Amino acid sequence: MDILIVCSNLPDRNAALALARALVERRLAACVNVLAECTSVYRWQGAIETTTEVPVLIKTTAERYPELEQAIRALHPYELPEIVAVPIRGGLPGYLQWVSAETRSDTSN
């Protein structure tokens, strides 16, 4: 079972919560942590920007990642959203099994 943590940032808490709920409802994520607001500094279209964002940590499987990415792209308000997937090399087996079970596409609910 290949488990991933997918990171993204959203412009505000409401957008982060809406994305989190949509991903869990669609079983594309077992859990989404909506973190505290942070300050991001980055270059965009030639200018250095400083803005506040709300990071999210999305737990999913490699199998569900393509659909997850597609959903984030469709639901995210940014033109170019941050979507970074990090493979999990280890963890509590029961938790990893839960992530896998909660993201199965053949499960009703």
Biopython code that builds the backbone (N, CA, C, O; Angstrom):
import numpy as np
from Bio.PDB.StructureBuilder import StructureBuilder

atoms = [
    (1, "MET", "N", (0.846, -1.173, 0.000)),
    (1, "MET", "CA", (0.000, 0.000, 0.000)),
    (1, "MET", "C", (0.890, 1.234, 0.000)),
    (1, "MET", "O", (1.704, 1.426, 0.903)),
    (2, "ASP", "N", (0.727, 2.062, -1.015)),
    (2, "ASP", "CA", (1.516, 3.276, -1.162)),
    (2, "ASP", "C", (0.695, 4.474, -0.695)),
    (2, "ASP", "O", (-0.267, 4.878, -1.348)),
    (3, "ILE", "N", (1.091, 5.031, 0.443)),
    (3, "ILE", "CA", (0.385, 6.163, 1.037)),
    (3, "ILE", "C", (1.176, 7.437, 0.749)),
    (3, "ILE", "O", (2.407, 7.435, 0.773)),
    (4, "LEU", "N", (0.452, 8.522, 0.477)),
    (4, "LEU", "CA", (1.058, 9.816, 0.190)),
    (4, "LEU", "C", (0.520, 10.874, 1.140)),
    (4, "LEU", "O", (-0.610, 10.777, 1.618)),
    (5, "ILE", "N", (1.337, 11.885, 1.409)),
    (5, "ILE", "CA", (0.861, 13.136, 1.981)),
    (5, "ILE", "C", (0.990, 14.160, 0.865)),
    (5, "ILE", "O", (2.071, 14.356, 0.311)),
    (6, "VAL", "N", (-0.118, 14.807, 0.541)),
    (6, "VAL", "CA", (-0.135, 15.814, -0.514)),
    (6, "VAL", "C", (-0.296, 17.172, 0.158)),
    (6, "VAL", "O", (-1.206, 17.375, 0.962)),
    (7, "CYS", "N", (0.589, 18.092, -0.178)),
    (7, "CYS", "CA", (0.587, 19.425, 0.419)),
    (7, "CYS", "C", (0.050, 20.439, -0.582)),
    (7, "CYS", "O", (0.312, 20.352, -1.782)),
    (8, "SER", "N", (-0.701, 21.397, -0.067)),
    (8, "SER", "CA", (-1.171, 22.513, -0.867)),
    (8, "SER", "C", (-1.379, 23.697, 0.062)),
    (8, "SER", "O", (-1.378, 23.544, 1.283)),
    (9, "ASN", "N", (-1.559, 24.876, -0.518)),
    (9, "ASN", "CA", (-1.872, 26.094, 0.228)),
    (9, "ASN", "C", (-3.073, 26.752, -0.415)),
    (9, "ASN", "O", (-3.208, 26.767, -1.638)),
    (10, "LEU", "N", (-3.944, 27.295, 0.416)),
    (10, "LEU", "CA", (-5.127, 27.990, -0.079)),
    (10, "LEU", "C", (-5.143, 29.410, 0.461)),
    (10, "LEU", "O", (-4.452, 29.713, 1.434)),
    (11, "PRO", "N", (-5.932, 30.288, -0.166)),
    (11, "PRO", "CA", (-5.868, 31.698, 0.211)),
    (11, "PRO", "C", (-6.480, 32.036, 1.565)),
    (11, "PRO", "O", (-6.141, 33.062, 2.154)),
    (12, "ASP", "N", (-7.383, 31.183, 2.069)),
    (12, "ASP", "CA", (-8.010, 31.468, 3.360)),
    (12, "ASP", "C", (-8.577, 30.173, 3.955)),
    (12, "ASP", "O", (-8.633, 29.136, 3.294)),
    (13, "ARG", "N", (-8.987, 30.266, 5.201)),
    (13, "ARG", "CA", (-9.465, 29.091, 5.933)),
    (13, "ARG", "C", (-10.732, 28.507, 5.309)),
    (13, "ARG", "O", (-10.867, 27.286, 5.225)),
    (14, "ASN", "N", (-11.662, 29.360, 4.869)),
    (14, "ASN", "CA", (-12.893, 28.856, 4.271)),
    (14, "ASN", "C", (-12.616, 28.042, 3.013)),
    (14, "ASN", "O", (-13.218, 26.987, 2.814)),
    (15, "ALA", "N", (-11.715, 28.518, 2.168)),
    (15, "ALA", "CA", (-11.351, 27.778, 0.959)),
    (15, "ALA", "C", (-10.683, 26.459, 1.319)),
    (15, "ALA", "O", (-10.936, 25.440, 0.676)),
    (16, "ALA", "N", (-9.825, 26.469, 2.348)),
    (16, "ALA", "CA", (-9.134, 25.251, 2.779)),
    (16, "ALA", "C", (-10.133, 24.228, 3.320)),
    (16, "ALA", "O", (-10.038, 23.039, 3.012)),
    (17, "LEU", "N", (-11.082, 24.689, 4.122)),
    (17, "LEU", "CA", (-12.084, 23.776, 4.677)),
    (17, "LEU", "C", (-13.006, 23.220, 3.591)),
    (17, "LEU", "O", (-13.382, 22.049, 3.634)),
    (18, "ALA", "N", (-13.364, 24.048, 2.633)),
    (18, "ALA", "CA", (-14.220, 23.580, 1.535)),
    (18, "ALA", "C", (-13.508, 22.510, 0.717)),
    (18, "ALA", "O", (-14.108, 21.496, 0.359)),
    (19, "LEU", "N", (-12.230, 22.735, 0.420)),
    (19, "LEU", "CA", (-11.461, 21.737, -0.326)),
    (19, "LEU", "C", (-11.344, 20.454, 0.492)),
    (19, "LEU", "O", (-11.552, 19.360, -0.033)),
    (20, "ALA", "N", (-11.015, 20.585, 1.764)),
    (20, "ALA", "CA", (-10.850, 19.416, 2.636)),
    (20, "ALA", "C", (-12.123, 18.574, 2.654)),
    (20, "ALA", "O", (-12.067, 17.356, 2.484)),
    (21, "ARG", "N", (-13.252, 19.213, 2.857)),
    (21, "ARG", "CA", (-14.526, 18.487, 2.923)),
    (21, "ARG", "C", (-14.824, 17.792, 1.594)),
    (21, "ARG", "O", (-15.241, 16.634, 1.584)),
    (22, "ALA", "N", (-14.615, 18.483, 0.483)),
    (22, "ALA", "CA", (-14.896, 17.893, -0.835)),
    (22, "ALA", "C", (-14.025, 16.666, -1.087)),
    (22, "ALA", "O", (-14.507, 15.664, -1.617)),
    (23, "LEU", "N", (-12.754, 16.734, -0.715)),
    (23, "LEU", "CA", (-11.846, 15.606, -0.960)),
    (23, "LEU", "C", (-12.210, 14.395, -0.106)),
    (23, "LEU", "O", (-12.156, 13.260, -0.579)),
    (24, "VAL", "N", (-12.583, 14.636, 1.155)),
    (24, "VAL", "CA", (-12.969, 13.525, 2.029)),
    (24, "VAL", "C", (-14.316, 12.953, 1.584)),
    (24, "VAL", "O", (-14.492, 11.735, 1.565)),
    (25, "GLU", "N", (-15.262, 13.817, 1.227)),
    (25, "GLU", "CA", (-16.565, 13.332, 0.764)),
    (25, "GLU", "C", (-16.429, 12.442, -0.468)),
    (25, "GLU", "O", (-17.157, 11.459, -0.609)),
    (26, "ARG", "N", (-15.508, 12.782, -1.354)),
    (26, "ARG", "CA", (-15.293, 12.010, -2.586)),
    (26, "ARG", "C", (-14.390, 10.805, -2.373)),
    (26, "ARG", "O", (-14.098, 10.074, -3.319)),
    (27, "ARG", "N", (-13.948, 10.592, -1.146)),
    (27, "ARG", "CA", (-13.051, 9.492, -0.778)),
    (27, "ARG", "C", (-11.709, 9.581, -1.502)),
    (27, "ARG", "O", (-11.040, 8.569, -1.711)),
    (28, "LEU", "N", (-11.323, 10.791, -1.879)),
    (28, "LEU", "CA", (-10.010, 11.014, -2.482)),
    (28, "LEU", "C", (-8.963, 11.222, -1.404)),
    (28, "LEU", "O", (-7.765, 11.115, -1.665)),
    (29, "ALA", "N", (-9.411, 11.518, -0.194)),
    (29, "ALA", "CA", (-8.530, 11.701, 0.957)),
    (29, "ALA", "C", (-9.183, 11.032, 2.163)),
    (29, "ALA", "O", (-10.401, 11.090, 2.336)),
    (30, "ALA", "N", (-8.366, 10.406, 2.984)),
    (30, "ALA", "CA", (-8.868, 9.846, 4.241)),
    (30, "ALA", "C", (-8.995, 10.942, 5.283)),
    (30, "ALA", "O", (-9.893, 10.915, 6.125)),
    (31, "CYS", "N", (-8.092, 11.902, 5.218)),
    (31, "CYS", "CA", (-8.018, 12.971, 6.203)),
    (31, "CYS", "C", (-7.315, 14.157, 5.568)),
    (31, "CYS", "O", (-6.382, 13.986, 4.784)),
    (32, "VAL", "N", (-7.758, 15.348, 5.903)),
    (32, "VAL", "CA", (-7.072, 16.565, 5.486)),
    (32, "VAL", "C", (-6.867, 17.418, 6.725)),
    (32, "VAL", "O", (-7.831, 17.790, 7.394)),
    (33, "ASN", "N", (-5.626, 17.727, 7.028)),
    (33, "ASN", "CA", (-5.325, 18.645, 8.129)),
    (33, "ASN", "C", (-5.296, 20.057, 7.561)),
    (33, "ASN", "O", (-4.537, 20.352, 6.638)),
    (34, "VAL", "N", (-6.127, 20.920, 8.121)),
    (34, "VAL", "CA", (-6.127, 22.339, 7.761)),
    (34, "VAL", "C", (-5.308, 23.029, 8.842)),
    (34, "VAL", "O", (-5.714, 23.097, 10.002)),
    (35, "LEU", "N", (-4.157, 23.536, 8.443)),
    (35, "LEU", "CA", (-3.205, 24.077, 9.409)),
    (35, "LEU", "C", (-3.442, 25.563, 9.652)),
    (35, "LEU", "O", (-4.313, 26.178, 9.037)),
    (36, "ALA", "N", (-2.659, 26.117, 10.548)),
    (36, "ALA", "CA", (-2.747, 27.544, 10.870)),
    (36, "ALA", "C", (-2.227, 28.382, 9.707)),
    (36, "ALA", "O", (-1.364, 27.954, 8.941)),
    (37, "GLU", "N", (-2.766, 29.564, 9.603)),
    (37, "GLU", "CA", (-2.356, 30.504, 8.562)),
    (37, "GLU", "C", (-0.849, 30.755, 8.641)),
    (37, "GLU", "O", (-0.271, 30.812, 9.726)),
    (38, "CYS", "N", (-0.234, 30.901, 7.482)),
    (38, "CYS", "CA", (1.196, 31.174, 7.420)),
    (38, "CYS", "C", (1.444, 32.287, 6.403)),
    (38, "CYS", "O", (0.547, 32.675, 5.655)),
    (39, "THR", "N", (2.662, 32.785, 6.390)),
    (39, "THR", "CA", (3.061, 33.785, 5.410)),
    (39, "THR", "C", (3.920, 33.109, 4.356)),
    (39, "THR", "O", (4.883, 32.414, 4.682)),
    (40, "SER", "N", (3.573, 33.312, 3.095)),
    (40, "SER", "CA", (4.341, 32.753, 1.986)),
    (40, "SER", "C", (4.990, 33.884, 1.196)),
    (40, "SER", "O", (4.359, 34.904, 0.923)),
    (41, "VAL", "N", (6.251, 33.693, 0.835)),
    (41, "VAL", "CA", (6.986, 34.636, -0.003)),
    (41, "VAL", "C", (7.424, 33.866, -1.235)),
    (41, "VAL", "O", (8.068, 32.824, -1.119)),
    (42, "TYR", "N", (7.080, 34.373, -2.420)),
    (42, "TYR", "CA", (7.370, 33.645, -3.653)),
    (42, "TYR", "C", (7.418, 34.625, -4.827)),
    (42, "TYR", "O", (6.939, 35.756, -4.735)),
    (43, "ARG", "N", (8.000, 34.169, -5.915)),
    (43, "ARG", "CA", (8.024, 34.957, -7.143)),
    (43, "ARG", "C", (6.901, 34.457, -8.036)),
    (43, "ARG", "O", (6.791, 33.257, -8.287)),
    (44, "TRP", "N", (6.068, 35.372, -8.518)),
    (44, "TRP", "CA", (4.975, 35.014, -9.418)),
    (44, "TRP", "C", (4.894, 36.059, -10.520)),
    (44, "TRP", "O", (4.730, 37.250, -10.258)),
    (45, "GLN", "N", (5.010, 35.598, -11.740)),
    (45, "GLN", "CA", (4.943, 36.452, -12.928)),
    (45, "GLN", "C", (5.886, 37.638, -12.821)),
    (45, "GLN", "O", (5.532, 38.774, -13.140)),
    (46, "GLY", "N", (7.118, 37.337, -12.355)),
    (46, "GLY", "CA", (8.178, 38.329, -12.312)),
    (46, "GLY", "C", (8.217, 39.218, -11.084)),
    (46, "GLY", "O", (9.149, 40.008, -10.934)),
    (47, "ALA", "N", (7.241, 39.114, -10.209)),
    (47, "ALA", "CA", (7.212, 39.958, -9.015)),
    (47, "ALA", "C", (7.302, 39.094, -7.765)),
    (47, "ALA", "O", (6.783, 37.979, -7.723)),
    (48, "ILE", "N", (7.972, 39.631, -6.746)),
    (48, "ILE", "CA", (8.028, 38.930, -5.465)),
    (48, "ILE", "C", (6.769, 39.284, -4.689)),
    (48, "ILE", "O", (6.454, 40.455, -4.479)),
    (49, "GLU", "N", (6.055, 38.241, -4.266)),
    (49, "GLU", "CA", (4.787, 38.379, -3.559)),
    (49, "GLU", "C", (4.948, 37.921, -2.114)),
    (49, "GLU", "O", (5.725, 37.011, -1.826)),
    (50, "THR", "N", (4.223, 38.545, -1.225)),
    (50, "THR", "CA", (4.118, 38.118, 0.169)),
    (50, "THR", "C", (2.629, 38.075, 0.489)),
    (50, "THR", "O", (1.923, 39.073, 0.344)),
    (51, "THR", "N", (2.164, 36.915, 0.925)),
    (51, "THR", "CA", (0.731, 36.760, 1.205)),
    (51, "THR", "C", (0.521, 35.754, 2.322)),
    (51, "THR", "O", (1.407, 34.958, 2.633)),
    (52, "THR", "N", (-0.656, 35.798, 2.921)),
    (52, "THR", "CA", (-1.003, 34.781, 3.910)),
    (52, "THR", "C", (-1.754, 33.662, 3.198)),
    (52, "THR", "O", (-2.544, 33.899, 2.284)),
    (53, "GLU", "N", (-1.487, 32.455, 3.635)),
    (53, "GLU", "CA", (-2.120, 31.269, 3.064)),
    (53, "GLU", "C", (-2.417, 30.286, 4.183)),
    (53, "GLU", "O", (-1.889, 30.396, 5.290)),
    (54, "VAL", "N", (-3.273, 29.324, 3.868)),
    (54, "VAL", "CA", (-3.606, 28.259, 4.813)),
    (54, "VAL", "C", (-3.136, 26.940, 4.212)),
    (54, "VAL", "O", (-3.685, 26.492, 3.206)),
    (55, "PRO", "N", (-2.127, 26.313, 4.814)),
    (55, "PRO", "CA", (-1.628, 25.031, 4.313)),
    (55, "PRO", "C", (-2.566, 23.887, 4.661)),
    (55, "PRO", "O", (-3.235, 23.904, 5.694)),
    (56, "VAL", "N", (-2.605, 22.888, 3.777)),
    (56, "VAL", "CA", (-3.347, 21.657, 4.038)),
    (56, "VAL", "C", (-2.439, 20.466, 3.785)),
    (56, "VAL", "O", (-1.607, 20.482, 2.878)),
    (57, "LEU", "N", (-2.611, 19.434, 4.599)),
    (57, "LEU", "CA", (-1.906, 18.163, 4.450)),
    (57, "LEU", "C", (-2.963, 17.107, 4.171)),
    (57, "LEU", "O", (-3.830, 16.851, 5.006)),
    (58, "ILE", "N", (-2.890, 16.501, 3.007)),
    (58, "ILE", "CA", (-3.911, 15.573, 2.529)),
    (58, "ILE", "C", (-3.337, 14.163, 2.549)),
    (58, "ILE", "O", (-2.284, 13.916, 1.962)),
    (59, "LYS", "N", (-4.021, 13.232, 3.223)),
    (59, "LYS", "CA", (-3.571, 11.840, 3.270)),
    (59, "LYS", "C", (-4.371, 11.026, 2.278)),
    (59, "LYS", "O", (-5.601, 11.007, 2.331)),
    (60, "THR", "N", (-3.674, 10.349, 1.366)),
    (60, "THR", "CA", (-4.324, 9.573, 0.315)),
    (60, "THR", "C", (-3.423, 8.415, -0.092)),
    (60, "THR", "O", (-2.383, 8.174, 0.521)),
    (61, "THR", "N", (-3.838, 7.704, -1.133)),
    (61, "THR", "CA", (-3.025, 6.617, -1.685)),
    (61, "THR", "C", (-2.503, 7.010, -3.059)),
    (61, "THR", "O", (-3.065, 7.883, -3.721)),
    (62, "ALA", "N", (-1.440, 6.369, -3.474)),
    (62, "ALA", "CA", (-0.891, 6.617, -4.810)),
    (62, "ALA", "C", (-1.923, 6.272, -5.878)),
    (62, "ALA", "O", (-1.982, 6.919, -6.923)),
    (63, "GLU", "N", (-2.729, 5.259, -5.616)),
    (63, "GLU", "CA", (-3.766, 4.847, -6.561)),
    (63, "GLU", "C", (-4.781, 5.963, -6.794)),
    (63, "GLU", "O", (-5.238, 6.153, -7.921)),
    (64, "ARG", "N", (-5.138, 6.701, -5.746)),
    (64, "ARG", "CA", (-6.148, 7.760, -5.847)),
    (64, "ARG", "C", (-5.549, 9.110, -6.239)),
    (64, "ARG", "O", (-6.285, 10.059, -6.512)),
    (65, "TYR", "N", (-4.206, 9.202, -6.268)),
    (65, "TYR", "CA", (-3.571, 10.493, -6.529)),
    (65, "TYR", "C", (-4.022, 11.161, -7.836)),
    (65, "TYR", "O", (-4.319, 12.355, -7.807)),
    (66, "PRO", "N", (-4.092, 10.470, -8.969)),
    (66, "PRO", "CA", (-4.498, 11.172, -10.197)),
    (66, "PRO", "C", (-5.869, 11.856, -10.075)),
    (66, "PRO", "O", (-6.046, 12.981, -10.542)),
    (67, "GLU", "N", (-6.832, 11.177, -9.450)),
    (67, "GLU", "CA", (-8.151, 11.783, -9.260)),
    (67, "GLU", "C", (-8.096, 12.921, -8.241)),
    (67, "GLU", "O", (-8.782, 13.932, -8.390)),
    (68, "LEU", "N", (-7.278, 12.746, -7.213)),
    (68, "LEU", "CA", (-7.105, 13.797, -6.216)),
    (68, "LEU", "C", (-6.542, 15.051, -6.864)),
    (68, "LEU", "O", (-7.053, 16.149, -6.646)),
    (69, "GLU", "N", (-5.498, 14.893, -7.656)),
    (69, "GLU", "CA", (-4.890, 16.050, -8.326)),
    (69, "GLU", "C", (-5.907, 16.752, -9.226)),
    (69, "GLU", "O", (-5.996, 17.979, -9.243)),
    (70, "GLN", "N", (-6.657, 15.969, -9.959)),
    (70, "GLN", "CA", (-7.673, 16.538, -10.842)),
    (70, "GLN", "C", (-8.710, 17.327, -10.036)),
    (70, "GLN", "O", (-9.107, 18.419, -10.442)),
    (71, "ALA", "N", (-9.143, 16.788, -8.916)),
    (71, "ALA", "CA", (-10.131, 17.475, -8.076)),
    (71, "ALA", "C", (-9.556, 18.765, -7.491)),
    (71, "ALA", "O", (-10.232, 19.795, -7.477)),
    (72, "ILE", "N", (-8.319, 18.715, -7.011)),
    (72, "ILE", "CA", (-7.704, 19.930, -6.466)),
    (72, "ILE", "C", (-7.626, 20.997, -7.549)),
    (72, "ILE", "O", (-7.960, 22.157, -7.307)),
    (73, "ARG", "N", (-7.188, 20.611, -8.736)),
    (73, "ARG", "CA", (-7.084, 21.585, -9.825)),
    (73, "ARG", "C", (-8.430, 22.198, -10.164)),
    (73, "ARG", "O", (-8.508, 23.388, -10.468)),
    (74, "ALA", "N", (-9.499, 21.398, -10.115)),
    (74, "ALA", "CA", (-10.835, 21.893, -10.442)),
    (74, "ALA", "C", (-11.406, 22.786, -9.335)),
    (74, "ALA", "O", (-12.118, 23.746, -9.627)),
    (75, "LEU", "N", (-11.102, 22.481, -8.077)),
    (75, "LEU", "CA", (-11.702, 23.183, -6.949)),
    (75, "LEU", "C", (-10.853, 24.331, -6.403)),
    (75, "LEU", "O", (-11.369, 25.190, -5.689)),
    (76, "HIS", "N", (-9.581, 24.356, -6.723)),
    (76, "HIS", "CA", (-8.651, 25.330, -6.143)),
    (76, "HIS", "C", (-8.801, 26.685, -6.819)),
    (76, "HIS", "O", (-8.908, 26.755, -8.043)),
    (77, "PRO", "N", (-8.810, 27.755, -6.044)),
    (77, "PRO", "CA", (-8.993, 29.082, -6.644)),
    (77, "PRO", "C", (-7.756, 29.643, -7.352)),
    (77, "PRO", "O", (-7.880, 30.606, -8.108)),
    (78, "TYR", "N", (-6.580, 29.074, -7.133)),
    (78, "TYR", "CA", (-5.370, 29.605, -7.759)),
    (78, "TYR", "C", (-5.241, 29.129, -9.202)),
    (78, "TYR", "O", (-5.670, 28.029, -9.550)),
    (79, "GLU", "N", (-4.648, 29.968, -10.024)),
    (79, "GLU", "CA", (-4.350, 29.602, -11.414)),
    (79, "GLU", "C", (-3.379, 28.420, -11.460)),
    (79, "GLU", "O", (-3.530, 27.514, -12.278)),
    (80, "LEU", "N", (-2.397, 28.442, -10.584)),
    (80, "LEU", "CA", (-1.395, 27.374, -10.505)),
    (80, "LEU", "C", (-1.255, 26.939, -9.045)),
    (80, "LEU", "O", (-0.394, 27.449, -8.329)),
    (81, "PRO", "N", (-2.093, 26.004, -8.601)),
    (81, "PRO", "CA", (-2.034, 25.603, -7.190)),
    (81, "PRO", "C", (-0.798, 24.766, -6.883)),
    (81, "PRO", "O", (-0.314, 24.002, -7.719)),
    (82, "GLU", "N", (-0.308, 24.931, -5.676)),
    (82, "GLU", "CA", (0.754, 24.042, -5.191)),
    (82, "GLU", "C", (0.121, 22.684, -4.944)),
    (82, "GLU", "O", (-0.839, 22.568, -4.182)),
    (83, "ILE", "N", (0.658, 21.658, -5.588)),
    (83, "ILE", "CA", (0.247, 20.277, -5.333)),
    (83, "ILE", "C", (1.537, 19.464, -5.315)),
    (83, "ILE", "O", (2.138, 19.214, -6.360)),
    (84, "VAL", "N", (1.955, 19.055, -4.120)),
    (84, "VAL", "CA", (3.203, 18.324, -3.947)),
    (84, "VAL", "C", (2.895, 17.044, -3.187)),
    (84, "VAL", "O", (2.378, 17.089, -2.070)),
    (85, "ALA", "N", (3.211, 15.905, -3.789)),
    (85, "ALA", "CA", (2.956, 14.609, -3.156)),
    (85, "ALA", "C", (4.255, 14.040, -2.603)),
    (85, "ALA", "O", (5.271, 13.986, -3.296)),
    (86, "VAL", "N", (4.206, 13.618, -1.348)),
    (86, "VAL", "CA", (5.372, 13.054, -0.667)),
    (86, "VAL", "C", (5.028, 11.625, -0.253)),
    (86, "VAL", "O", (4.059, 11.414, 0.476)),
    (87, "PRO", "N", (5.805, 10.645, -0.705)),
    (87, "PRO", "CA", (5.523, 9.260, -0.314)),
    (87, "PRO", "C", (5.857, 9.016, 1.157)),
    (87, "PRO", "O", (6.816, 9.570, 1.696)),
    (88, "ILE", "N", (5.050, 8.182, 1.784)),
    (88, "ILE", "CA", (5.274, 7.787, 3.174)),
    (88, "ILE", "C", (6.107, 6.505, 3.158)),
    (88, "ILE", "O", (5.703, 5.505, 2.565)),
    (89, "ARG", "N", (7.245, 6.539, 3.798)),
    (89, "ARG", "CA", (8.134, 5.376, 3.813)),
    (89, "ARG", "C", (7.869, 4.459, 4.989)),
    (89, "ARG", "O", (8.329, 3.317, 4.998)),
    (90, "GLY", "N", (7.141, 4.935, 5.975)),
    (90, "GLY", "CA", (6.833, 4.121, 7.137)),
    (90, "GLY", "C", (5.760, 4.799, 7.955)),
    (90, "GLY", "O", (5.449, 5.971, 7.744)),
    (91, "GLY", "N", (5.203, 4.065, 8.877)),
    (91, "GLY", "CA", (4.172, 4.625, 9.746)),
    (91, "GLY", "C", (3.453, 3.520, 10.483)),
    (91, "GLY", "O", (3.699, 2.337, 10.251)),
    (92, "LEU", "N", (2.571, 3.912, 11.364)),
    (92, "LEU", "CA", (1.792, 2.952, 12.127)),
    (92, "LEU", "C", (0.945, 2.139, 11.159)),
    (92, "LEU", "O", (0.094, 2.709, 10.476)),
    (93, "PRO", "N", (1.148, 0.829, 11.078)),
    (93, "PRO", "CA", (0.438, 0.017, 10.095)),
    (93, "PRO", "C", (-1.078, 0.189, 10.128)),
    (93, "PRO", "O", (-1.708, 0.266, 9.073)),
    (94, "GLY", "N", (-1.666, 0.249, 11.302)),
    (94, "GLY", "CA", (-3.109, 0.414, 11.400)),
    (94, "GLY", "C", (-3.586, 1.725, 10.793)),
    (94, "GLY", "O", (-4.629, 1.766, 10.140)),
    (95, "TYR", "N", (-2.828, 2.800, 11.006)),
    (95, "TYR", "CA", (-3.201, 4.097, 10.430)),
    (95, "TYR", "C", (-3.088, 4.058, 8.915)),
    (95, "TYR", "O", (-3.974, 4.546, 8.214)),
    (96, "LEU", "N", (-2.014, 3.487, 8.410)),
    (96, "LEU", "CA", (-1.825, 3.402, 6.965)),
    (96, "LEU", "C", (-2.921, 2.551, 6.323)),
    (96, "LEU", "O", (-3.387, 2.864, 5.228)),
    (97, "GLN", "N", (-3.329, 1.490, 6.991)),
    (97, "GLN", "CA", (-4.434, 0.664, 6.493)),
    (97, "GLN", "C", (-5.740, 1.448, 6.492)),
    (97, "GLN", "O", (-6.555, 1.299, 5.581)),
    (98, "TRP", "N", (-5.944, 2.282, 7.512)),
    (98, "TRP", "CA", (-7.137, 3.126, 7.572)),
    (98, "TRP", "C", (-7.170, 4.098, 6.387)),
    (98, "TRP", "O", (-8.209, 4.260, 5.747)),
    (99, "VAL", "N", (-6.039, 4.741, 6.097)),
    (99, "VAL", "CA", (-5.982, 5.655, 4.942)),
    (99, "VAL", "C", (-6.366, 4.903, 3.677)),
    (99, "VAL", "O", (-7.161, 5.391, 2.874)),
    (100, "SER", "N", (-5.813, 3.741, 3.504)),
    (100, "SER", "CA", (-6.116, 2.930, 2.324)),
    (100, "SER", "C", (-7.597, 2.571, 2.256)),
    (100, "SER", "O", (-8.215, 2.675, 1.196)),
    (101, "ALA", "N", (-8.165, 2.149, 3.384)),
    (101, "ALA", "CA", (-9.588, 1.753, 3.406)),
    (101, "ALA", "C", (-10.505, 2.952, 3.145)),
    (101, "ALA", "O", (-11.513, 2.815, 2.452)),
    (102, "GLU", "N", (-10.172, 4.107, 3.683)),
    (102, "GLU", "CA", (-11.026, 5.280, 3.552)),
    (102, "GLU", "C", (-10.975, 5.915, 2.162)),
    (102, "GLU", "O", (-11.836, 6.726, 1.821)),
    (103, "THR", "N", (-9.996, 5.558, 1.378)),
    (103, "THR", "CA", (-9.874, 6.139, 0.039)),
    (103, "THR", "C", (-10.198, 5.130, -1.063)),
    (103, "THR", "O", (-9.978, 5.408, -2.242)),
    (104, "ARG", "N", (-10.711, 3.982, -0.692)),
    (104, "ARG", "CA", (-11.095, 3.005, -1.717)),
    (104, "ARG", "C", (-12.266, 3.531, -2.524)),
    (104, "ARG", "O", (-13.267, 3.969, -1.957)),
    (105, "SER", "N", (-12.149, 3.492, -3.830)),
    (105, "SER", "CA", (-13.212, 4.026, -4.692)),
    (105, "SER", "C", (-14.412, 3.107, -4.765)),
    (105, "SER", "O", (-15.488, 3.544, -5.174)),
    (106, "ASP", "N", (-14.266, 1.852, -4.383)),
    (106, "ASP", "CA", (-15.373, 0.902, -4.460)),
    (106, "ASP", "C", (-16.189, 0.814, -3.169)),
    (106, "ASP", "O", (-17.051, -0.055, -3.040)),
    (107, "THR", "N", (-15.922, 1.707, -2.218)),
    (107, "THR", "CA", (-16.628, 1.706, -0.947)),
    (107, "THR", "C", (-17.824, 2.642, -1.033)),
    (107, "THR", "O", (-17.695, 3.782, -1.480)),
    (108, "SER", "N", (-18.972, 2.168, -0.611)),
    (108, "SER", "CA", (-20.146, 3.042, -0.600)),
    (108, "SER", "C", (-20.122, 3.924, 0.652)),
    (108, "SER", "O", (-19.486, 3.572, 1.645)),
    (109, "ASN", "N", (-20.801, 5.049, 0.609)),
    (109, "ASN", "CA", (-20.931, 6.068, 1.669)),
    (109, "ASN", "C", (-20.592, 7.386, 1.087)),
    (109, "ASN", "O", (-20.630, 8.398, 1.787)),
]
sb = StructureBuilder()
sb.init_structure("model")
sb.init_model(0)
sb.init_chain("A")
sb.init_seg("    ")
for serial, (resi, resn, name, xyz) in enumerate(atoms, 1):
    if name == "N":
        sb.init_residue(resn, " ", resi, " ")
    sb.init_atom(name, np.array(xyz, "f"), 0.0, 1.0, " ", f" {name:<3s}", serial, name[0])
structure = sb.get_structure()
